[in-house]
Amino acid sequence: MWARAGPGWWPGRTLAAWATRSAGLGPPGAFPAAALGPTAEPRAPDRPFSSADRQEKIDMSRFPVENTRNFSIIAHVDHGKSTLADRFLELTGAIDKTKNNKQVLDKLQVERERGITVKAQTASLFYNCEGKQYLLNLIDTPGHVDFSYEVSRSLSACQGVLLVVDANEGIQAQTVANFFLAFEAQLSVIPVINKIDLKNADPERVEKQIEKVFDIPSDECIKISAKLGTNVESVLQAVIKRIPPPKAHRKNSLRALVFDSTYDQYRGVIANVALFDGVVSKGDKIVSAHTQKTYEVNEVGVLNPNEQPAYKLYAGQVGYLIAGMKDVTEAQIGDTLYLHKQPVEPLPGFKSAKPMVFAGVYPIDQSEYNNLKNAIEKLTLNDSSVTVHRDSSLALGAGWRLGFLGLLHMEVFNQRLEQEYNASVILTTPTVPYKAVLSSAKLIKEYREKEITIINPAQFPDKSKVTEYLEPIVLGTIITPDEYTGKIIMLCQGRRAVQKNMMYIDQTRVMLKYLFPLNEIVVDFYDSLKSLSSGYASFDYEDAGYQTAELVKMDILLNGNIVEELVTVVHKDKAYSVGKTICERLKDSLPRQLFEIAIQAAIGSKIIARETVKAYRKNVLAKCYGGDITRKMKLLKRQAEGKKKLRKIGNIEVPKDAFIKVLKTQSDK
Amino acid sequence: MALPGARARGWVRAANVAQRRRLSEDAGGTPSPAPGSQRAALYVHWPYCEKRCSYCNFNKYIPRGVDEAAMRRCLVTEAQTLLRLSGVRRVESVFFGGGTPSLASPRTVAAVLEAVAQATHLPADSEVTLEANPTSAPGSRLAAFRAAGVNRLSIGLQSLDDAELQLLGRTHSAGDALRTLAEARRLFPGRVSVDLLLGLPAQQVGPWLRQLQELLRRCDDHISLYQLTLERGTALFAQVQQGALPAPDPELAAEMYQQGRAVLREAGFRQYEVSNFARNGALSTHNWTYWQCGQYLGVGPGAHGRFIPQGAGGHTREARIQTLEPDNWMKEVMLFGHGTRRRIRLGELELLEEVLAMGLRTDVGLTHQHWQQFEHQLTLWDVFGASEEVKVLLEQCLLLLDHRGLRCSWEGLAVLDSLLPTLLSRLQEAWQQRPSSPVPGG
């Protein structure tokens, strides 16, 4: 049995961790994989040379389409997804049952701490059922909405999902979001009620919830304890019985969907592919439908869960492919690969990841710029969903404006920068991409389009040149015990949210649907929700397009001088509260000076908030004799040194710290 | 030629006679017969206290039993060693600080003074100050200290409010303090100083000003007003952190300070330094030496000194710190003759920075002559005359630069620590840009 690292811990990276640990254990008919050392980058471990050179290959022709199942597990955080995956791997012999899974803890610190999976993982399981050898491809998905685009592309390689729900906690917001992703993809959904061994487990209630919310008959639910292994085998049997085999044909020309890709510094891009048609093997010449570039295949194989080279991959199978691509952008996710001179109709692919949250990232010290640059480049190699624009700020120096899929994605990125690359960064308060529909012919000509996206407040066009402004909105799902409903409704109203739906999913739990301006939830909504519901409410959201919004540009002034780095785009209704908060934060972080400082928030010429920093009346050390001059001089000299780094706005000296305190994300609210 | 011992005892007698002599009005202005490197002030640290005060983070110890004879021998030994190292010919003031030096026996004070007089010239009218706590210094003891050679007393009165004294963890009452003050004035007329704290938690301006008025009716010619600083590691700091006491309000403290200095000016006191006020010329020469960056030797556990070790062939001023902890310090003194723990050579620029930061604390500020003693090449005009940033401070009337020198205005003195970073960075700049001098530092 494996130890849990604490509540919220969800070993989303388990498969990758196994890859580094399960050396010597293979599926029936397979040979040991190369021994791989534990590494901080699970998907790109150091490999001195190709494992293919040293391994016997698997013959994948043994698994015809009808004996193949491609499925995924989706679940809310901590409902037991990874434990279940673990049992599957044990049952199918991919990992040793008796082995202590200590290496699991070696995976990404950020995923362990936050209980999330950031990247999809894949494992091919070989399972014998009623005398037939089956190939079950488990395609693990990230568990958070921010990564729903990654979820949806993983699901596109599947025909069914296991929807895992905690028998104690019941349906949570993420369960709903994930269900609908699977539902929209027209996949078979097998509900699995986990943790029935828990004292407070109430699987019957959860069955009813599932029936009510998802319209799945309660007798279709499989009740298990992944922890104890209870009924896990019947889940695998259900996968075979209830999930259809992929519709694929070996005889057709190759048509492979790239649904994920990672980068390995020795072997280049490793593309995860699902074969919809045809066969692929080493030496084949393949073409990317997207770039039209041709590559020669060096290696194909399955993930078991470590890379296991195979002679060939066949239609319906899921595996990896290495073909000399040097950059992840060459293996565009959603791209279709086909054989040279045998073009096929490309698969529909995916919407490209669209950044929803932008934030400035700056080195704490400009001398760290190059280190940070390298770190960001390395991280974005494996996460192409982050957009990177160079940016610079008068106060913070040179940096970048990065676009993220969501808040969590942003935090994860930042945490990985800090933990994996030891880079200390200043992360500015996130903003969302506003849009403006231009009316000024001159501006339209300048931008070459009528509707522009405003990423940086400095680019905000004046109202006189604009027909309307637009802001991104999301459809949020909140599931909560009903005693918190009142408070949550108040919270949502305060965030300019519009209620779309409210239903009881059982006697005591309510599901609320709200349309939120994205801007209203990017900073501290989740924390507020959690704290007013004692942690019980869950929240998830999905993109819902744009809506008209009365946006204004707000200036912050110090004794009448505009502080350029604090210009903010804000909804008219929120201008006062946002302005006031910025003024207050500035007041707390501006050192007192020899004169009074007026801090003002203004829209145009109208002042909407004001704070005052009073002039120093006394600032001199009381006791200064022979004793402690050294200490006093050190302090004074540090201040003298610091003066060189101050930014002057008018005659006011503003330390960098003050900007950081105002601009930085404040999570401890 | 008198024997050394006789000479020393002779000093105490002579000093007693000279005790009533006053310092010249313009303290620090009269040139001394000996050159600066041959003169020094001497600080002696007595590290023990009866009880820990709630606001104090000084180097002090609450002993279970002090071997005073050993302590005395060590203080004497270290004074002798450091005097020899420094090559100082003349000691112009001695200050017994602490801790609570009035807990030491008068014999110890006499022994140190006699050792100094033996080793060097200690003029009969040298200022010899003792810090005294009201309770540990009844009249008879004060008289004994006077007989030992002490001619100036600094009383840690702190407050005239019993509740405040209790909050500060003091062992005396307001009554005790006033009695000690009266007794001290009788014994050391014109040479008694009192400390008054301001800016205590919950302290209000009105009641504090009434304390000051009361003190003015009772005090001698010297008062120090100290704003309380909450120091990490003190009981008071912890109480404020925990919310048991309100944090002192800096606005109120500023108000007390401003009103207090105005009241003292009315009463004929000269604010000769940020926290120090004197009338009838009763300035502390010892402390004046600190602000003028004169040499001083520090004797005793944790004492600081700044001098050129000429006796050991040195040419550069050093900052010296003695070992903090009394027992270790004593061991070192017994082994090596001194307990110097750290010696840091002060660079030319560093010394100038100190001259600037310390000098501006006084009402006289930096006179051109004073500056010239430390820097021959760059004048005050060269350094500060052309700076835009300094000009702003001059225009705001916080600072004055004229034929006399550079000094703070009445308003500027209260915010000196906001002026110094500008002045220091200007000095550093001027120092870097100065025409390179091939002359090694002198």
Interface residues (C-beta under 8 A of the other chain):
Chain A: Q593 L594 F595 K614 Y616 R617 K618 N619 V620 L621 A622 K623 C624 Y625 G626 G627 D628 I629 T630 K632 M633 L636 K637 Q639 A640 E641 G642 K643 K644 N651
Chain B: A41 Y43 L225 Y226 Q227 L228 T229 P250 E251 A253 A254 E255 Y257 Q258 V274 S275 N287 Y290 Y296 G298 A303 H304 G305 R306 A319 I344 E350 E353 E354 A357 M358 R361 V392 Q396 L398 L413 A414 V415 L416 D417 S418 L419 L420 P421 T422 L424 S425 Q428
